[in-house]
Amino acid sequence: MIAFSNVNRDFLVGDQQVHALRDINLTLGAGEYVSIMGPSGSGKSTLLNLIGLLDRPSSGVYKLDGLDVTTLDDEEQARVRREKIGFVFQFFHLVPRLTAAMNIELPLILGGVEVEERKERVAKLLESYGLKDRAEHRPEQLSGGQRQRVAIARATIMHPSVLLADEPTGNLDSATGKEVIRLLEQLTEQGVTLIMVTHDRDNGNRALRQITMVDGRIVGDKRKSD
Amino acid sequence: MKLNDTLQFASHSLNSAHSRSFLMIIAMSIGVAAVVILTALGEGARLYVINQFSSLGTNLVIAFPGRSETAGINPGMLIGQTPRDLVLDDAMAVLRSTAVRRMAPLAIGAALVSNGPLNREVVVLGSTAELLAIRHMTMAQGQFLPEGPADAASPVVVIGTKIKQELFGVENAVGAWLRIGDRRFRVIGILSSQGEAMGMNTDELVIVPVASAHMLFNSQNLIRILVEAKSREQIERARKETEEILFKQHGGERDVTVVTQDAMVATFDRILRTLTMAVGGIAAVSLAVAGVLIMNVMLIAVSQRTQEIGLLKALGAPPAQIRRLFFAEAVLLSLVGSVAGLLLGQLGSFVIGQIYPTLPVAAPWWAIIAAFGTALGSGILFSVWPARRAAQLDPVLALARR
């Protein structure tokens, strides 16, 4: 469902051309659990941004569910992002002035869903993520683990087919981090494709498919045989 | 995203930055209030002048010597004649017009008025009994000039309250003798105090019969003939006929200007309205300044909320939606600011009205609409750029910052 062929991404830093991604060929199926590992500056985040349509490749073709999304305009890309892709960030990126419930509701608001349906879906999600009594709290009143759970709830409320997680445990202690990882893994069991960029070898090794990147190239792609 | 949700989201974010929003609303409302108050003052001045004119009399036609437009060389000049002055005969002739109800000639001069050791220099008016009705004056004591032929001199005088006080103090003035120039007049009446009307204060008037005035000042000239038309509809006819009569009286020369009070009022009306608009326009500049302030603060808001914008994009908000969100904030701000400004302006006008009760202070409706529109317009206009900037933010960079 995700297919990269000969994708390059170049940046111009000063007057120097930086090749963030070189000739990426990658195919990911529905419901896969993938970790992307590698040293800093190896292009992991750039790859994730390309998958999430936050960035456009300099060359090459990216097909999502058979559709060549690189040719879409901003408006159409935004729609694809809204409907098919969920993001989980290292720094949570919750809107500080909104309550937990409202943060979760945000994608539904942007999608123009009716108020009653919104409230219903948010309530259901709060319940299943154990955040019911935290619904009216603002992010600063939540613990790191709670914040990340709110962020995950927000990422999944539109039922995306792809969940992109950039260092989701990077800002959490290891116990909370494990909790968050388990939550994400549960989602893959429901058929969501999880792509997780991580520095943490333990977390990365839990993934069923492990991609290693160095200098903008994929240098390792192994599957866990279980 | 629905319009309702957009507005709610925008007002929510304005709410959470309340001090910033508050300052912007203040800037906007000061601008709007300035427009409202200044135009209210201008409009007040206009109405004040119009009221002053109508207190001078109603349905007035005024004739005065000389013509404002000169038509080259007239035949009279070649044989050594200058335009003739208005005299009493001219005034009497005006009454031949059927559109004229009454007429009062007006002669004027300055003279020393004295009662024993007390004296002062005053402006002495010469007129007839009709002046009282034409000028809407009322008597405080005694009576006005006696009815009778205008060319009959009689040594009587009517004085204003201030003259009475200065020359007679608390003494009874009616019946007393008053020396004007080198003649003696008996005081027969005191005008009631009406304050000032078009620079002529009835309190400081000294009125004698027109023939007496002519004797006093040794001249036959009238400076004005005040003519009252029979009704509002007759004003124009009265003006035309007065002009024709005076034209004939002066041997076929148009050397007299006859104007209606309405025309004069209209002129002042035009001048003051233009002035009001100019002042309002200057005040509107402050609205533009408020607009620039809104732009500045919105730009700060965009850079402060870079992360949030990046997040909204990641959550699938298209650029147009981001633009609408910031747009909605600016519109809400200028809307609240304008409404607050209108209230402030009305309050200010009310206070000024209380301080200067003679001035009918009220902002005209066009100024209110213009102020509102300009405020909203500048708020929207100046938010275009910040909103575009927000919409064009690169989400990757926006989210990378923390």
Interface residues (C-beta under 8 A of the other chain):
Chain A: N49 G52 L54 D55 D74 E75 A78 R79 V80 R81 R82 E83 I85 F87 F89 F91 H93 V95 R97 L98 L106 P107 I109 L110 G111 G112 R154 M158
Chain B: M1 K2 D5 F9 H12 S13 S16 Q307 E308 G310 L311 L312 K313 A314 L315 G316 A317 P318 P319 A320 Q321 P395 V396 L399 R402
